[in-house]
Amino acid sequence: MTTSRKAKVAILGASGYTGSESVRLLLRHPNVTLATLTADRRAGAQMRDVFPQFSPFDLPQLVAIESLDWAKESFDLIFCALPHATTQKVIKDLIAKSPKTKIVDLSADFRLADTAAYAKWYGHEHHAPELQPEAVYGMSEIYREQIKKARLVANPGCYTTCAQLPLIPLLRAKMIDPDEIVVDAKSGMTGAGRSAKEAMLFSEVSEGFNAYGVGHHRHMAELDQEFTRAAGRNVTVSFTPHLVPMNRGILSTIYVRSQKSSAQNFSAEDLHAELLKSYAKEPFVHVLPFGEMPHTRHVKGSNMTFIGVAKDRIPGRMILGSALDNLVKGAAGQAVQNANLMMGWPETMGLEQIALFP
């Protein structure tokens, strides 16, 4: 699509954190017109009533999805920030009535290529199995060429993006042992969504820090899938998420062991060099100088991922660090990056914001 006509865009689920972050980013996108914003409980409200930071902007009133006629609306592009399960049904109906519309799905509904694996991890059958084969996993730096041709892109999870970007190049290069990966990850509160939950009250989470989903978090299936693809053999990863009382950010500390071969036993410096080479031309992945570790505060509000590599005192072991903003590179920012690729626009368009610090 050329820039002579702005793309007509809808954001489904605009009243949630990832939906509102999509609005924030797309408000300044030069090739986009925000034509429709949907909400469930907040249908009929103005966006400023839900998120007062949007008061200065002329945005569409929030409407219910059920009020939309996909065939008549003729959207060029849709960002779907709805809960899992709901998304599959909505996208199935949307594609049936408007097959030329391009969709970036920010939910988990199309991330797993195996529909049986989806049923196992999400507790119900896949509601649109006929669409799953065409869904492209939206890790922009890894599947760029496939995303450019896609109609439906499954935006990766925030935890998984943070872990995959440092690990996939190393697995592809066979530099680390696929059976010796431990991902210790921490996320800010927005990763839990905006619904009212007693366990998310300020007095319940402040001044504390806890693991959750231990041994059975749903993102494990996504990590296993992508690490298996990268390694060319089955990979089962050890992953533990933690909840930190901050608004935004994910920090992953990742422990790996060198992949020994008859030719070479790779060092931490070798891993660092491989990541530098892999991401030398990537606008949104920055590899820090050797030995430095990333901070979540240094990527807040940006579409950047910072990656660090350090030695472990145990021979053959290395430590990787990865940090991103869970609402930007971990969700809405990567969704815009994928949409740019799908629409044939410059990949960085609308995403040039530098991190907000302090």
C-alpha positions, 0 to 999 in steps of 0.5 A: 500500500502506498502512503497516498491514502492512509490505512483504515485501522481498527483496534479491538479491545482498546480499553485494555493495556495493550489496546491503549498502548496500540492507540498511543503508538498509532496516534502518531503513525503517519500512514494510519487513520484510527477509524474504530476502537472497540471495548466490551464493558466500556462500549459507549464511552469516550477513550478519554473517559477510560484513559485520560491521557487521550483527552487532547485527541479526537478519537472514535467513541468506543463501540461493541464488536457486535455492532461492526459489520466487517463486510461494510467497514472495509478495514485495511488493518486490524489490531486485535487485543482481545482475550484468548478464545474470544479472539479466534471466534472474532477473527474467524468471522472477520476473515470470512466477511472481509478476507482482504483485511490484514490482522495482527493478533496480540492474544495467544490464540494463533501463536501455537502451530499445533492446535492440540498443543493449544488445547492442552495449554489453554484448556479448550479446543481451538475455535479456528483450526482452519486458519492456524496454518496461515498464521505467521508467528510475529517475531519480527527479527526472525520471521521478517520475510514471512510476515511481509506476505502474511494476512494473519500474524500472531504477535508473540508473548512478552515473556517469550520475546524477551527470551527468544531474541537472545537465545534463537541466534545461539541455538541456530548457530549450535553454540549452546546446549538446548537441554541446559537453558534456564529462563528466570523472568520478571514482569511488571504488573501490566503483564497481568492485564487491566481486569480488577483482581484482588491479588493485583491490589496495591496492598497485595503486591507492593513491597513484595516479589513472587514467582507464579505459574511455576512449572506450568506457565502457558508461555512454556509451549511458545518457548518450546515451539520456537526453540525447537524450530531454531535448534532443529531438534526437540527443546523443552525449556525451564522457565519461571515467571515472577511478578514485580511491583512495577508498572512496565518492563520484563527482565530475563536472566538466562543461564546457558551452557556451551554446546561442546563439539569436537571443534570448539567449546564456545566461550561467553565472548563467542556468544556475545560476538554471535549476538552482535553479528546477528543484530548488527542491522536490527533497529530494535535490538541492542547488544550491550558491551560484553559484561554489561547487563540490561535494566528495564528502566533503560527501555521503558516506553521504547520498542527496544530490547537490550541484551547483555552477555556475561561469564559465569564462574562455572566453566562452560556456563554463561549468563544472558540478560534481556530487557524490554517494555512488556507493553511495547516490544512485548506487545503493541510496539512489536504489533506495529512493527509487524503491521509495518512489514505487512503493509510494506511500510518502513519497519520503524515507522511510528516506533522511533520513541527513545526510552523514557528515563528516569 
